[in-house]
Amino acid sequence: MDGCESTNDSFGLVSLGELKADPVEVEEGVFEVSQTLAKKIIEDGEGATRVIKVTVKGATLEMKAREIARTIANSLLVKTAIYGRDPNWGRIAAAAGSTEFPVDPFSMRIYMGNHLLYDGRPHPRAEKLAKKYLEEEKEVEITVDLREGRNSWTYYSSDLGYEYIKLNAEYHT
């Protein structure tokens, strides 16, 4: 939810017997349930108003896609922009470029929902449409297409607003 790996924001899966079903079906079922639970944890997060789904695709390595997606999803600047309903492609690009993996800013594409915000240059008209999208949707999709390979990764997070800060500032152990 917030990049802090709390035991309160997790779930576990335990198998107590031999697998008697098709392993592919079991894997698909476990993935579906896991994704649903992960989203529920984020939706229930302290002060969260939006679920953020970050997908990085077109990476040369899965590790690169995963690290860039994680960095964007956990960026405080991206989270607060989403809370403020600001389709700030610059914050997304900056987060993508802040990892140890190189990115070509003139090759990558940044989408918010279906709105192409950046493809080597910004698209102001798309920003206006993306702002409306942010105001209407509870699950916000950010896609960064690196356009260099075939690997992708999706990471879920939430926005960060006043309520999160208030709850955590007032919390005492």
Secondary structure, DSSP 8 states (H G I E B T S, - for coil): --S---GGG-------S---S-HHHHHHHHHHHHHHHHHHHHHTSTT---EEEEEEEEESSHHHHHHHHHHHHH-HHHHHHHHTT---HHHHHHHHHTSSS---TTT-EEEETTEEEESSSB-HHHHHHHHHHHHH-SEEEEEEE--SSSEEEEEEEE---HHHHHHHHH---
